[in-house]
């Protein structure tokens, strides 16, 4: 009875992986690349990667904005650049003539002069949004789909662990001298087991981050349907009750540089900027944004006294605006930094990236095994020809995604002066390259050779990207953020090249999936 139950679970694990394996692969791979969105922003804009001889203070930038607006500032935020970024970023919102206005500006950290970064959005925002909602409109639907992918991933992990009866043995067992299917099976088990804690964390945090829109909508509907007063209570809970309207009036603000210097004295905090609501008012909410070793957060807002600049004791715990400080809200606010690895330095991002790639490899090998068994034996409900064509499409999808990702770095640089249309062209180019890879495999009618050619082109583009960058920009290659991007792409391309060199080139002795050419159709 127990053996039959394990057999059923193993079958369910296989079917779930086959039905939604492509989706899981896309979400995991795109998430790994999206770890470096901030660094990619620097890479794609020569102004942001410029070398700075000094770092000017923040307060003169704020003072100039206050004089320009000459009215109440509802919100202002100025942040120090991320490592390698040569610009301050300013965001502000103010009311003039009873109309709300929003400002987004950039200032050189070297001179404090306003700069105009590269027009439009490009590869960085595209990769981030592709992971967040898969370029599906409406965005809430795409985000819910990505979040539900985390649920599906947890189900795969659970079934995989249950059917695995020799976990410790399989951690280090990869029989490289055995047949291709045996090596794939061992590699699937090993990568799945070694990345198990990371995969659970990513899946759970992805559910919280991606599907929160769906869960929130369901909760709001259930509350309003059962009792309209409940919805009113929820709205009141989310409202900001910290403003005492009776205390409105002008009040001098402490210098942002003094406030950051005070926070820098606190153990575990590195100030990166300030965020101020109701600037110059007695009800001002003043916070220094800092990276923190004490909190699981991207930027820990440290509340300070708006006049003295001294940190508010015990007030630095990052919580959701308007919600009470509790264990639940702390967990919720930690989900995004935990999912994207934003609570540490570049080393943590690199660890996330390679662990994410390992999860993707686990999914890829599982997909290859699925078609291998059905092409070499009687397993499966479809014809041999059907599995052959599915294997060919599978090769184009799996091998084409990395190629499309590397290719848009070249495309983004070539579209230097297209302005706001850059984002759309990058997206079209991404999907065009991905579809072209699948069409190429279909044209060859050979999964293994098609995937190998695509991977070889990916290696060439990856290894030559630093040269292309230097040739088109001419400077900034020593920028820390640029070096991270080039290092990640070079190491990934080198790893793929090692795989291609180690895998047999004889199409009759090894394959990616499917049988080469007419052999698959005739045998």
Secondary structure, DSSP 8 states (H G I E B T S, - for coil): -HHHHHHHHHHHHHHHHHHHHHHHHHHHHHHHHGGGHHHHHHHH-TTTT---S----SHHHHHHHHHHH-S-EEEEEEE---TT--EEEEEEEEEETTEEEEEEEEEETTT--EE---SS--HHHHHHHHHHHTT-SSHHHHHHHHHHHHHHHHHHHHHHHHH-S-HHHHTS---TTS-HHHHHHHHHHHHHHHTHHHHHHHHHHHHHHHSHHHHHHHHHHHHHHH-HHHHHHHHHHHS-----GGG-SB-----HHHHHHHHHTSTTEEEEEEEEEEETBTT-EEEEEEEESSSSSSSEEEEE-TTT--B-TT------TTS--SHHHHHHHHHHHHHHTTTS-HHHHHHHHHHHHHHHHHHHHHHHHHHHHHHHSS-SSS-HHHHHHHHHHHHHHHHHHHHHHHHHHHHHHHTTT-GGGHHHHHHHHHHHHHHHHHHHHHHHT-HHHHHHHHHHHHHHHHHHHHHHHHHHH-S-TTSHHHHHHHHHHHHHHHHHHHHHHHS---TTT--SSS--HHHHHH-
